[in-house]
Amino acid sequence: MTSGLLGRLPAGALGYALCALWIALLAASPLTGDNYLVRIAVMISMFSAMALSWNFIGGFTGYPSFSTAAFFGLGCYVGAIAQRNGLPLFAAWALATLFVAAFAALLGLIILRLKGHYFAIGSIAIVEVTRLLVSSWGSVTGGGDGLNVPLMQGSPGAVAAQVLYAMLGVLLVAFAATLAVQRGRLGFGLRCIHQNEDAADMVGVDTTRFKIAAYTLSALFCGTVGAIYASWVGYIDPTDSFSILLTIKVPVMALLGGPGTAIGPVLGAGVFVLLEEFFWANFLQWNRAILGGIIVFLIFFLPGGLLKIDYRRFYRRAAERRAAGKAAA
């Protein structure tokens, strides 16, 4: 047991237990901390759900998608517009989820014909196109002036706690969906596509259907999170909702923890948000430069994420140093 734990971060029962403990700590933040701590817990939960969502297309399938901000922004606006037209809160969130999922499924029929860097460029273009459409449709979306969203009822602390538990609910559903895909036929097909799409097609894998399913799942939870976020902040605009920086940060989080796994995106999102909060507080002017440095580091030195580090090697070296110190004494 000890050797396995020190060799790699656990991916079995112990890993899931640690992940459950981490989620329990996030859920307990309204009881143990102030509003600042609850806000951090909300952001970690939100980005964990989004990283898990991206993991379906980027981690399992190996397609470098940068459409996350489009799905998040559409979730924000559909949920906000639905509430402004009298739809109850949870119904508005559900509508945003279904709309974004349907949008991604239809979009996938077109964009998933592209591969590699062509797909990456096309997915970035989707973000810009949706942002421009929302900015131009001022009569419905408020255009560049943004849109006010009906405020959630309750004190600031109570609202933050409600948003946290809603985000955690999405996180848990996304985590369960990841486990189901990972252990099912869909996950097997996506891994085959990742390794060799042409060979997967030759052996009978319906690559088009599987890719559309993965792309839809990569949008589904982002739409829900976007709708919840809009209800929380009370005001949205195209620049914030369709941020290019957001569509880069989410894949980085999944890559940081370990793509193609259930625990990796949760780990990566937690580490990234905490690091970003530290850098914002202490190195404000260098924050984006540090983000770029993390991306370069991931590409060259940590392609498998934190889950793939051989921690046993560090333990072995530490044990050897301790033994050498004792021998010298």
Buried (B, 14 or more C-beta within 10 A) or exposed (E): EEEEBBBBBBBEEEBBEBBEEBBEEBBEBBEEEEEEBBBBBBBBBBBBBBBBBBBBBBBBBBBBBBBBBBBBBBBBBBBBBBBBEEBEBEEBBBBBBBBBBBBBBEBBEEBBEBEEEEBBEBBBBBBEEBBEEBBEEEEEBBBEEBBEBBEBEEEEEEBBBBBBBBBBBBBBBBBEBBEEBBEEEBBBBBBBBBEEBEEBBEEEBEBEEBBBBBBBBBBBBBBBBBBBBBBBBBEBBBEBBBBBEBBBBBBBBBBBBBBBBBBBBBBBBBBBBEBBBEBEEEEEEEBEEBBEEBBEEBEEEBEBBBBBBEEBEEBEEEEEEEEEEEEEE
